[in-house]
């Protein structure tokens, strides 16, 4: 059975492969609904406790920022920034 430390080493090894830092061009066509959902899931996943995932624990601050930027860029390209902000505001109102 693999320990948490062993699994972390495997993830670290995979993420350290030289070609893993090379940019990849992706032509992605998805609905605005899915852009909004994807952005929400990225932000939610980055803001929750990391102790649930060994992979999440190994994400550097630089990589976290890049993922946040990707989510934001998707919102900008889909013209959903303002809508997303309003939905986030509604979510905060419900929590309080």
Protein Blocks (a to p, Z undefined) as FASTA:
>chain_A
ZZfklmmmmmmmmmmpmklmpccdddddddfklmmmmmmmmmmmmmmcfklpmklmmpcf
klmmmmmmmmmmmmmmnopmmmmmmmmmmmmmmmZZ
